[in-house]
Amino acid sequence: MQFVTLVRNALVLMLIGGLDFAGIASAAPQPANWQSYRSAGGGFAIELPGKPETIENSFGQQGQKMHGFAFSRDKSGDGKTGAMLAMASDLVGDHKKEEGDRHLDIVRDTAMKTMGAKLLGETRENVGAYPARRIEYEGNGYFGTLRVVLTNRRMYQVNVMGPKGYAETPEARRFLNSFALTGN
C-alpha cells in the first residue's frame, strides 16, 4: 500500500506542477533549439526543445523529494502545442527487482485513474538494468505517452501529451528517447 500512496502522490504533484494540458490544440512541430538538461538531484538527463520550468518538491511522510523539468509549448509563445515532463520521485524502503513488473502495473493503473485517462497500449522495456514501461493513453481531450522507469531508489516518469498524434511526432519521440539515467 505504501508504494501505491507514493505513486499517487507523485502523479498528483506531476499534474499540478504548473502545466495546463486542457487547452492544447493541434499544430505541426517545427525545428527547435534542443538542449540537454541534467537533474543533479534526480539522477537523470533529458533533451528539451526550449528552457523548462524546474520542479523541486517534497512529498510523503518520510521526506521524499521530486526533481524534474516541465516544458509546455503553450507557454513557449511560438504557436506550437504539447507538453513534456521528466521527473524523478524518491522511493522509500527496499524494492526487489523481481517485483518491478508488479510495481509498474501499479504505476500504470494509478496513472490512468489519477489522470482520468484510458490505456491505449503499453510496451515493456528496460532502461539499463531497470524495468520500464512505455504507456500510451488518452484522456480529457489529450493523448500522450508516459515512460516509467523503476530503480532501487527512484521512480522516473517521462511524459509527452498534446493533441492527437503529438506523442508520435519526431519532437515527442526525441524527448522520450533522450532520457538517460546518470547514476546518482
PASEBA-1860 file (N, C-alpha, C; in nm, 3 decimals):
! residues 184
1> MQFVTLVR> 0.081/-0.119/0.000/0.000/0.000/0.000/0.086/0.126/0.000 ~ 0.203/0.121/0.064/0.291/0.237/0.069/0.336/0.277/-0.072 ~ 0.363/0.178/-0.159/0.406/0.208/-0.295/0.293/0.277/-0.372 ~ 0.170/0.233/-0.355/0.055/0.295/-0.422/0.040/0.440/-0.378 ~ 0.055/0.467/-0.250/0.046/0.604/-0.199/0.156/0.690/-0.258 ~ 0.277/0.639/-0.265/0.388/0.713/-0.325/0.357/0.747/-0.470 ~ 0.311/0.649/-0.546/0.280/0.671/-0.687/0.172/0.776/-0.702 ~ 0.065/0.764/-0.625/-0.044/0.861/-0.633/0.005/1.001/-0.600
9> NALVLMLI> 0.084/1.016/-0.493/0.138/1.148/-0.456/0.226/1.205/-0.566 ~ 0.311/1.123/-0.624/0.400/1.170/-0.731/0.321/1.211/-0.853 ~ 0.218/1.135/-0.890/0.137/1.169/-1.006/0.058/1.298/-0.983 ~ 0.004/1.315/-0.864/-0.069/1.437/-0.835/0.024/1.557/-0.842 ~ 0.143/1.547/-0.785/0.238/1.657/-0.794/0.278/1.684/-0.938 ~ 0.292/1.578/-1.018/0.325/1.594/-1.159/0.215/1.672/-1.230 ~ 0.090/1.639/-1.202/-0.021/1.701/-1.271/-0.043/1.845/-1.229 ~ -0.006/1.881/-1.106/-0.026/2.018/-1.062/0.104/2.098/-1.070
17> GGLDFAGI> 0.201/2.047/-1.139/0.332/2.111/-1.149/0.336/2.233/-1.238 ~ 0.224/2.296/-1.263/0.225/2.420/-1.338/0.189/2.404/-1.484 ~ 0.152/2.286/-1.528/0.117/2.268/-1.669/-0.033/2.259/-1.685 ~ -0.087/2.327/-1.783/-0.229/2.320/-1.814/-0.242/2.252/-1.949 ~ -0.285/2.125/-1.946/-0.294/2.048/-2.069/-0.431/2.057/-2.134 ~ -0.530/2.109/-2.067/-0.666/2.106/-2.118/-0.682/2.189/-2.244 ~ -0.606/2.297/-2.259/-0.625/2.385/-2.374/-0.536/2.356/-2.492 ~ -0.475/2.239/-2.499/-0.382/2.207/-2.606/-0.457/2.183/-2.736
25> ASAAPQPA> -0.414/2.249/-2.843/-0.475/2.231/-2.975/-0.368/2.181/-3.072 ~ -0.410/2.133/-3.187/-0.319/2.072/-3.283/-0.234/2.175/-3.356 ~ -0.106/2.143/-3.376/-0.015/2.224/-3.456/0.105/2.139/-3.492 ~ 0.159/2.159/-3.611/0.275/2.082/-3.655/0.400/2.133/-3.585 ~ 0.480/2.043/-3.525/0.602/2.089/-3.459/0.705/2.138/-3.559 ~ 0.777/2.241/-3.521/0.881/2.299/-3.604/1.018/2.267/-3.543 ~ 1.125/2.282/-3.621/1.258/2.262/-3.563/1.278/2.352/-3.441 ~ 1.354/2.302/-3.345/1.371/2.376/-3.221/1.516/2.378/-3.179
33> NWQSYRSA> 1.546/2.461/-3.081/1.679/2.473/-3.025/1.691/2.376/-2.908 ~ 1.726/2.252/-2.937/1.732/2.148/-2.835/1.855/2.165/-2.746 ~ 1.834/2.140/-2.617/1.944/2.144/-2.521/1.928/2.028/-2.424 ~ 2.038/1.984/-2.369/2.036/1.877/-2.270/2.030/1.940/-2.131 ~ 1.943/1.886/-2.048/1.929/1.931/-1.910/1.957/1.813/-1.819 ~ 2.025/1.840/-1.710/2.062/1.734/-1.617/2.006/1.768/-1.479 ~ 1.938/1.671/-1.419/1.886/1.686/-1.285/1.987/1.623/-1.189 ~ 2.066/1.708/-1.125/2.167/1.658/-1.033/2.102/1.583/-0.917
41> GGGFAIEL> 1.993/1.636/-0.864/1.925/1.572/-0.753/1.843/1.451/-0.793 ~ 1.798/1.447/-0.918/1.713/1.338/-0.965/1.785/1.225/-1.035 ~ 1.911/1.246/-1.071/1.989/1.139/-1.132/1.951/1.105/-1.275 ~ 1.912/1.207/-1.353/1.879/1.181/-1.493/1.914/1.301/-1.580 ~ 1.918/1.276/-1.709/1.938/1.381/-1.808/1.832/1.364/-1.916 ~ 1.794/1.476/-1.979/1.690/1.475/-2.082/1.716/1.591/-2.178 ~ 1.675/1.575/-2.304/1.683/1.683/-2.401/1.546/1.748/-2.415 ~ 1.546/1.881/-2.427/1.422/1.957/-2.444/1.441/2.063/-2.553
49> PGKPETIE> 1.332/2.100/-2.622/1.341/2.198/-2.730/1.334/2.342/-2.684 ~ 1.347/2.367/-2.557/1.342/2.501/-2.502/1.371/2.493/-2.353 ~ 1.375/2.608/-2.290/1.407/2.613/-2.146/1.287/2.565/-2.065 ~ 1.307/2.464/-1.980/1.196/2.412/-1.899/1.180/2.485/-1.768 ~ 1.065/2.462/-1.705/1.046/2.500/-1.566/1.108/2.389/-1.482 ~ 1.173/2.424/-1.374/1.231/2.325/-1.284/1.130/2.293/-1.174 ~ 1.117/2.164/-1.145/1.026/2.119/-1.040/1.110/2.060/-0.927 ~ 1.095/2.112/-0.809/1.160/2.058/-0.689/1.056/2.062/-0.579
57> NSFGQQGQ> 1.009/1.946/-0.537/0.906/1.938/-0.434/0.943/1.832/-0.331 ~ 0.892/1.849/-0.213/0.898/1.746/-0.111/0.758/1.686/-0.098 ~ 0.751/1.558/-0.068/0.622/1.494/-0.050/0.637/1.374/0.041 ~ 0.526/1.318/0.081/0.529/1.199/0.166/0.564/1.233/0.309 ~ 0.561/1.131/0.390/0.587/1.149/0.532/0.730/1.118/0.571 ~ 0.811/1.077/0.474/0.949/1.043/0.505/1.047/1.131/0.428 ~ 1.001/1.250/0.392/1.089/1.348/0.330/1.133/1.315/0.189 ~ 1.048/1.244/0.112/1.085/1.215/-0.026/1.093/1.344/-0.107
65> KMHGFAFS> 1.172/1.340/-0.210/1.191/1.455/-0.298/1.147/1.419/-0.439 ~ 1.102/1.521/-0.509/1.072/1.509/-0.650/1.157/1.612/-0.723 ~ 1.221/1.568/-0.830/1.307/1.656/-0.911/1.261/1.642/-1.055 ~ 1.247/1.752/-1.125/1.205/1.737/-1.263/1.213/1.863/-1.345 ~ 1.173/1.845/-1.472/1.168/1.953/-1.570/1.034/1.944/-1.641 ~ 0.971/2.059/-1.662/0.845/2.065/-1.736/0.858/2.169/-1.846 ~ 0.813/2.133/-1.965/0.817/2.224/-2.078/0.682/2.220/-2.146 ~ 0.619/2.335/-2.158/0.489/2.345/-2.222/0.499/2.431/-2.347
73> RDKSGDGK> 0.462/2.374/-2.460/0.459/2.450/-2.584/0.361/2.566/-2.574 ~ 0.254/2.547/-2.499/0.154/2.652/-2.485/0.214/2.776/-2.419 ~ 0.313/2.758/-2.333/0.376/2.869/-2.263/0.500/2.921/-2.336 ~ 0.542/2.852/-2.443/0.665/2.891/-2.511/0.646/3.012/-2.601 ~ 0.521/3.042/-2.636/0.494/3.161/-2.715/0.524/3.148/-2.863 ~ 0.558/3.028/-2.909/0.593/3.014/-3.050/0.481/2.951/-3.133 ~ 0.360/2.946/-3.079/0.245/2.898/-3.154/0.232/2.746/-3.163 ~ 0.320/2.673/-3.101/0.315/2.527/-3.104/0.240/2.477/-2.981
81> TGAMLAMA> 0.204/2.351/-2.981/0.133/2.295/-2.867/0.197/2.165/-2.823 ~ 0.159/2.120/-2.705/0.210/1.997/-2.648/0.286/2.028/-2.520 ~ 0.310/1.924/-2.443/0.380/1.942/-2.317/0.470/1.822/-2.292 ~ 0.579/1.847/-2.222/0.678/1.744/-2.190/0.714/1.757/-2.043 ~ 0.729/1.643/-1.978/0.763/1.642/-1.837/0.856/1.525/-1.810 ~ 0.961/1.550/-1.736/1.052/1.444/-1.690/1.075/1.467/-1.543 ~ 1.057/1.361/-1.463/1.075/1.379/-1.321/1.121/1.251/-1.254 ~ 1.182/1.268/-1.138/1.226/1.158/-1.054/1.162/1.176/-0.917
89> SDLVGDHK> 1.109/1.067/-0.863/1.050/1.069/-0.730/1.122/0.966/-0.644 ~ 1.168/1.009/-0.527/1.235/0.917/-0.436/1.140/0.808/-0.390 ~ 1.192/0.687/-0.379/1.117/0.574/-0.324/1.161/0.550/-0.181 ~ 1.075/0.488/-0.104/1.104/0.457/0.035/1.105/0.306/0.051 ~ 1.201/0.255/0.125/1.205/0.111/0.154/1.277/0.033/0.047 ~ 1.284/-0.097/0.070/1.352/-0.187/-0.024/1.260/-0.222/-0.139 ~ 1.316/-0.225/-0.258/1.240/-0.260/-0.378/1.316/-0.369/-0.451 ~ 1.256/-0.486/-0.453/1.320/-0.600/-0.517/1.298/-0.595/-0.667
97> KEEGDRHL> 1.405/-0.621/-0.741/1.399/-0.616/-0.886/1.290/-0.707/-0.942 ~ 1.271/-0.822/-0.880/1.171/-0.918/-0.930/1.028/-0.867/-0.910 ~ 1.009/-0.763/-0.831/0.877/-0.704/-0.813/0.852/-0.587/-0.908 ~ 0.947/-0.560/-0.996/0.938/-0.446/-1.087/0.813/-0.446/-1.173 ~ 0.779/-0.560/-1.232/0.659/-0.564/-1.318/0.532/-0.535/-1.238 ~ 0.524/-0.591/-1.120/0.406/-0.567/-1.036/0.396/-0.418/-1.000 ~ 0.509/-0.358/-0.965/0.509/-0.215/-0.931/0.477/-0.130/-1.053 ~ 0.526/-0.169/-1.169/0.494/-0.094/-1.291/0.346/-0.106/-1.326
105> DIVRDTAM> 0.285/-0.219/-1.297/0.140/-0.235/-1.315/0.065/-0.136/-1.225 ~ 0.113/-0.123/-1.101/0.051/-0.029/-1.006/0.066/0.114/-1.057 ~ 0.185/0.149/-1.105/0.208/0.283/-1.158/0.113/0.310/-1.274 ~ 0.104/0.216/-1.368/0.016/0.232/-1.485/-0.128/0.254/-1.440 ~ -0.178/0.166/-1.355/-0.318/0.175/-1.313/-0.346/0.304/-1.236 ~ -0.254/0.343/-1.149/-0.270/0.465/-1.071/-0.264/0.587/-1.162 ~ -0.173/0.587/-1.259/-0.163/0.699/-1.353/-0.292/0.716/-1.432 ~ -0.346/0.606/-1.482/-0.469/0.616/-1.561/-0.584/0.670/-1.476
113> KTMGAKLL> -0.594/0.623/-1.353/-0.700/0.669/-1.264/-0.681/0.816/-1.227 ~ -0.558/0.853/-1.189/-0.529/0.990/-1.146/-0.552/1.090/-1.259 ~ -0.513/1.055/-1.381/-0.527/1.145/-1.495/-0.665/1.135/-1.560 ~ -0.748/1.041/-1.516/-0.878/1.021/-1.580/-0.860/0.978/-1.724 ~ -0.758/0.894/-1.748/-0.721/0.856/-1.884/-0.755/0.710/-1.912 ~ -0.756/0.678/-2.040/-0.782/0.542/-2.087/-0.652/0.487/-2.147 ~ -0.617/0.365/-2.106/-0.498/0.299/-2.157/-0.521/0.257/-2.302 ~ -0.432/0.300/-2.392/-0.441/0.261/-2.532/-0.345/0.148/-2.566
121> GETRENVG> -0.234/0.139/-2.494/-0.136/0.034/-2.517/-0.015/0.055/-2.429 ~ 0.064/-0.052/-2.416/0.188/-0.039/-2.339/0.291/-0.138/-2.390 ~ 0.416/-0.100/-2.370/0.529/-0.182/-2.410/0.622/-0.196/-2.290 ~ 0.664/-0.320/-2.265/0.763/-0.344/-2.159/0.901/-0.320/-2.219 ~ 0.986/-0.255/-2.143/1.122/-0.229/-2.189/1.213/-0.219/-2.069 ~ 1.339/-0.197/-2.093/1.438/-0.174/-1.988/1.514/-0.047/-2.020 ~ 1.555/0.022/-1.916/1.647/0.133/-1.929/1.768/0.091/-1.847 ~ 1.875/0.057/-1.916/1.989/-0.004/-1.850/1.944/-0.137/-1.791
129> AYPARRIE> 1.970/-0.157/-1.665/1.932/-0.282/-1.598/1.795/-0.274/-1.532 ~ 1.721/-0.165/-1.554/1.597/-0.142/-1.480/1.473/-0.161/-1.565 ~ 1.367/-0.217/-1.504/1.242/-0.237/-1.577/1.174/-0.104/-1.606 ~ 1.107/-0.099/-1.720/1.040/0.024/-1.761/0.915/-0.012/-1.841 ~ 0.829/0.085/-1.858/0.709/0.073/-1.941/0.693/0.198/-2.024 ~ 0.643/0.180/-2.144/0.602/0.290/-2.231/0.450/0.274/-2.243 ~ 0.376/0.371/-2.193/0.231/0.362/-2.181/0.166/0.470/-2.268 ~ 0.083/0.426/-2.364/0.008/0.521/-2.447/-0.132/0.536/-2.388
137> YEGNGYFG> -0.182/0.660/-2.384/-0.310/0.686/-2.320/-0.382/0.802/-2.386 ~ -0.510/0.815/-2.354/-0.589/0.932/-2.392/-0.682/0.968/-2.278 ~ -0.709/1.098/-2.265/-0.799/1.141/-2.160/-0.812/1.291/-2.154 ~ -0.930/1.337/-2.122/-0.957/1.480/-2.105/-0.915/1.563/-2.227 ~ -0.933/1.508/-2.347/-0.905/1.582/-2.469/-0.760/1.580/-2.515 ~ -0.674/1.504/-2.452/-0.535/1.496/-2.495/-0.493/1.350/-2.508 ~ -0.381/1.330/-2.575/-0.322/1.198/-2.595/-0.178/1.206/-2.549 ~ -0.124/1.094/-2.501/0.013/1.101/-2.453/0.082/0.967/-2.447
145> TLRVVLTN> 0.211/0.976/-2.419/0.294/0.860/-2.392/0.368/0.888/-2.262 ~ 0.356/0.794/-2.170/0.423/0.801/-2.041/0.525/0.690/-2.035 ~ 0.648/0.725/-2.010/0.754/0.627/-1.993/0.791/0.625/-1.846 ~ 0.783/0.507/-1.782/0.810/0.494/-1.640/0.926/0.397/-1.621 ~ 1.023/0.436/-1.538/1.140/0.353/-1.507/1.149/0.342/-1.355 ~ 1.170/0.221/-1.306/1.188/0.199/-1.162/1.330/0.152/-1.134 ~ 1.397/0.224/-1.046/1.528/0.181/-0.999/1.514/0.144/-0.851 ~ 1.623/0.112/-0.788/1.618/0.079/-0.646/1.579/0.199/-0.561
153> RRMYQVNV> 1.613/0.319/-0.608/1.593/0.440/-0.528/1.483/0.533/-0.576 ~ 1.448/0.523/-0.707/1.357/0.623/-0.763/1.260/0.564/-0.865 ~ 1.152/0.640/-0.884/1.061/0.617/-0.994/1.076/0.737/-1.088 ~ 1.103/0.710/-1.214/1.118/0.814/-1.314/0.996/0.813/-1.405 ~ 0.945/0.932/-1.437/0.834/0.946/-1.530/0.873/1.046/-1.637 ~ 0.860/1.004/-1.761/0.888/1.090/-1.876/0.759/1.090/-1.956 ~ 0.698/1.207/-1.972/0.563/1.214/-2.026/0.553/1.320/-2.135 ~ 0.492/1.284/-2.248/0.455/1.382/-2.351/0.304/1.375/-2.368
161> MGPKGYAE> 0.242/1.490/-2.384/0.098/1.490/-2.406/0.060/1.611/-2.489 ~ -0.048/1.593/-2.565/-0.095/1.700/-2.650/-0.211/1.652/-2.734 ~ -0.235/1.718/-2.846/-0.343/1.677/-2.934/-0.313/1.542/-2.996 ~ -0.414/1.481/-3.053/-0.398/1.350/-3.117/-0.282/1.354/-3.216 ~ -0.192/1.258/-3.205/-0.076/1.248/-3.293/0.049/1.314/-3.239 ~ 0.037/1.402/-3.139/0.154/1.472/-3.088/0.259/1.377/-3.030 ~ 0.214/1.275/-2.957/0.308/1.182/-2.893/0.388/1.100/-2.993 ~ 0.344/1.098/-3.120/0.417/1.026/-3.224/0.506/1.117/-3.309
169> TPEARRFL> 0.509/1.247/-3.281/0.589/1.339/-3.361/0.738/1.316/-3.336 ~ 0.823/1.356/-3.430/0.968/1.345/-3.407/1.012/1.419/-3.280 ~ 0.952/1.532/-3.252/0.985/1.608/-3.131/0.956/1.527/-3.006 ~ 0.837/1.470/-2.998/0.799/1.391/-2.879/0.886/1.267/-2.866 ~ 0.910/1.198/-2.978/0.995/1.078/-2.973/1.137/1.113/-2.929 ~ 1.189/1.224/-2.980/1.325/1.265/-2.940/1.331/1.288/-2.790 ~ 1.233/1.359/-2.736/1.229/1.385/-2.592/1.224/1.254/-2.515 ~ 1.130/1.166/-2.547/1.114/1.039/-2.475/1.242/0.956/-2.481
177> NSFALTGN> 1.302/0.949/-2.598/1.419/0.863/-2.618/1.548/0.924/-2.566 ~ 1.548/1.052/-2.534/1.670/1.116/-2.483/1.690/1.091/-2.334 ~ 1.590/1.041/-2.265/1.601/1.017/-2.121/1.717/0.922/-2.093 ~ 1.800/0.960/-1.996/1.914/0.875/-1.956/1.935/0.885/-1.805 ~ 1.963/0.773/-1.744/2.000/0.772/-1.603/2.145/0.817/-1.591 ~ 2.173/0.898/-1.489/2.310/0.948/-1.472/2.379/0.891/-1.350 ~ 2.312/0.804/-1.277/2.379/0.728/-1.174/2.390/0.784/-1.035 ~ 2.318/0.888/-1.001/2.327/0.935/-0.862/2.198/0.914/-0.789
END
